[in-house]
Amino acid sequence: LQRLRARLARSNSALGKGLLALLSRGGLDEEAWEEVEDTLIASDLGVEATTELVDSLRRRVSVEGATDEATVRGWLKEELLALVQPGLDRRIASSRVGDRPAVILVVGVNGTGKTTTVGKLARVLVAEDRDVLLGAADTFRAAAADQLATWGDRVGVPTVRSDRDGADPAAVAFDAVKAGIEEEVDVVIIDTAGRLHNKVGLMDELGKVKRVIEKQSEIDEVLLVLDATTGQNGLQQAKVFSEAVNVTGIVLSKLDGTAKGGIVVAVQRQLGVPVKLVGLGEGPDDLAPFDPEAFVDAIVD
Ligand code: GDP
């Protein structure tokens, strides 16, 4: 946990430093507030959230009359934490529901880190003593099923896949859920393809995967993987996916590769669902539950 915190801090410190430099300059004049705004917008917080945050911070500074760094920093933390919405339920559905496994569908644009996230999530759940089964429904990218099966071997869980490239992803998803029910596992995690250039095709495909799974089981969790380094573009992608499936949580991958932590706030506002997990590297242990308090501390301290 310490290690993850340190990484998170490194990924976000640019924002913190910029703000603190401004706050500690003393005497928050109009120009300084504009710079605070620019710094927050540059961190991908989004214009709306930035305006809200700066407005309420300015109000507090003017009402309560304090401008010393420590006080303003404390308020900044409070306001940021409120924007991150610490009260949201960020648990992942991973326990059996009645006599069937929990079903988790993982969606997102190719290259965002879907397959890696499925592997890392399987590892987290195995460490929690869950029986996990993977489904390789990304049948479009030739190497995707191999990559997922490699993760499965590494983590020690079975992978259901098709023996030929270009198979029907919905058929693989169906087989994976069927196997999960027969084997009485706790949770089935299904990797999917994400070809965004063909929006209609993508939505049709995901819609079909969803319908076919639902012949046997409900879908308990739909995790949308977004690459934190793609910033506001990622938000556009997010919209497309949320129109195709009912997204229940966001995995923000590659947070180790950006200083723009504000994207957490922006994406939650855009989709109305919580960031549940964050990717902090390529290794098997580099997936962490999203912790709002630690996140805000990492940004501001
Ligand atoms: P997919 O096409 O969405 O399934 O993406 P992959 O899982 O194949 O990941 C694409 C690349 O991103 C790979 O090189 C991964 O190692 C890398 N990656 C995934 N998650 C993270 C992360 O949290 N941090 C970093 N730095 N790299 C990541």
Residues whose N, C-alpha, C, O or C-beta is under 5 A from the ligand:
A	BS01	GDP	V109 N110 G111 T112 G113 K114 T115 T116 T117 S253 K254 L255 G257 G279 L280 G281 E282 D286
